[in-house]
Amino acid sequence: MRLHLLRHARAASGGDPIPDASRPLTEVGRREASELGSWLAARPEPPRQVLCSSARRAVETMERVVLQLPAKPDTRVMDDLYLASAWKLFELVRENADPEVTTLLVVAHNPGIAELAASLAEHGDPVALRSLSRRFLPGSLAEIELPARRWDEIQPAGGTLVSHYTG
C-alpha cells in the first residue's frame, strides 16, 4: 500500500473577515499545488483515490493536483479531515479508503498530517526521515509504503518513507 500525505498548499491568512475553513490558496499556493500534481503524475503509481479535508484551501489544493494526474482518481471531500489529529486521520484512512485501491492521497492540515507521516514512516533514507521530522511546510508531501494488503490492516508504525516532496 502506498500512502501520500499532503499538507494543503499555501493559503491566505485567516481572521476577520475570512473564517479559517474558508481561506483560499494564494497565488504561490496555486502554483505549488499544480507543480506537486505534475510531480505525482510522474510517480510509478499515482494516487487512485483522494480523501480531502473540506476546508477551502485543501479542496483547492486537491483540485489542482488532480488536474495533473494521468487518470482522475475517485475523490471524497470529508468534514472529519478538517484539522484532524494524527490518530483521527489514521482511523479515517483505515475506515474510508477503497479496499481495491493500493495508492491513496490524503489532503489535510498540520499538525495532524505531519504527525501521522512521522509516526508511519519508521524506515527509509535517514536524510529524508530527518527532513520529515523537522519540517512539513504547506505543499509538502510524504510518500509512505505500508506493509499491509488492505487499508484496514495498516498499523501506526513500520512504514517506509519513499519520498518527501517539499517543492
N, C-alpha and C positions, 0 to 999 in steps of 0.2 A: 504494500500500500504506500502511496506517495501523497503526502500532505503538504500543501503550500499554505503557509500562514502569512497573511499580508496585513500590515497596518495601512489604513487608508492613506492616500497621498495628502500633501499639504493643503490645509484648509484655512479659510478666513478666520479671524479672531472672533471669539464669542462675546457675549454680553449684550447690553441693550443696543439695538433693538432685535438682535439675532439670537434666538434660543440655541443652545448647544446642538441639539439634534438637527437643526436647520442650517448649520453652517455649510456653505458651498466650498468647492475646491477653489484655490487661487489659480491664476494663470500658470504658475510654476507647477502646482499640483496636477493640473490637467495634462501638462507636458510629461510630468513624471509617470502618471498613470498610463499614458499611451506608450511611452518607452518601455515600461515594465511589461505591458501587453506584448510588445514585439519580442522582448526577451523570453517571455513564457511561451510564445508561439514557436520559438526556435528550440525549445527543450525537446528531448526524445519523446516524451509523452505529456502533452499539455493537459491541463485540467479538463475533466469531462463533466464535472458538476461544481457549482459555486454555491456556498452558503454565505450570505452577506447581511451585515447589520442594516437596519432600516434607517440609520442616520443618513442624511443627505450626502455628506462627504464620502461615506462608504459606498453608497449606491452609485454616485458619480464616478468614483474610482473603478468600481466593478464594471460599469458600462463601457468605460474607455479601454479597460483591459480586454474585455470580451470581444470588442470590435477588432482586435488584432489577432485573435486566435483563429486557427485554420477551420475549426468546426465550432459552432455555437454550443457551449455547454448548457445543461439544464441549470437554471438559476432559481434560488429561493431567497427572498428577502425576509429576514426574520427579526421581529422586535426584540426577542430574547438575546440576540447577539450584541445589542447596543450596550456598551460599557460593561460587558460580562467579565466576570473573574476568569482566571485560567481554568479553574475546576469546572465552572459552568460551560465554558467553551468546549472543554474536553467532553463533557456529557452531551452537549448538543451535537457534536460531531458523531459520537457513538450512536445517538438516537436518530439522527436525521440524514446521515449520508446514505445514498443509494447503495445497497449491498452489491449491485452489479458494477459499480464504478470503482476503479482502482486508483484514480488520481483526482484529488479534491482540492479546491481552493476555498479558504475561509478568509473573508474580508471583515476585519473588526478593528478594535481600538486598544490602545495601551491603557493601563499596564497589563491587562489580561492576555493580549495576543503575544507580547514579548515574554511574559512569564510562562505561557504554555509552550512556546518554542524552546525556551531554555530548559524546561522540565522534560520535554520529549527527546531532545537532542542530546543523548548521552555519549554518542560516538561521533567520529568524523575528524576532519582536518583540525588540528589544535588551533591554528591561527583563526580559522573561521569560527570555531567554538568560542574563542576569546572575544572576537568581534561581536558575535551574537549576544554574549553575556554583558557586554559594555553598552551597546547602543542599538536601539531599534527605532530609528527615526521614521517619520512619516514617509510612506512609499517603500519601506523595507519589506523584504520577503524572506522567510526561511523555508527551504525545501527540505523536508524530512522524510526519509524512508523508514517505514514502521514494520516491525516483524510480526505481521498478522495477516490472516487471509480475508478477514472481514472487518468492517469498521467497528462493529460492536465487540470485537475481540482486542482492540488496541489497548495498550497499557500506558500508565503515566510516565514511563521511562523506557530506555532500551532502544530508542530510535537512533538513526544515523543522519547527521546533518550533511546533506548532499551539496547544498549551496546556500549562501547568504547574500542575497541581492540588496545592494544599498544605493543603486542608481549610478 
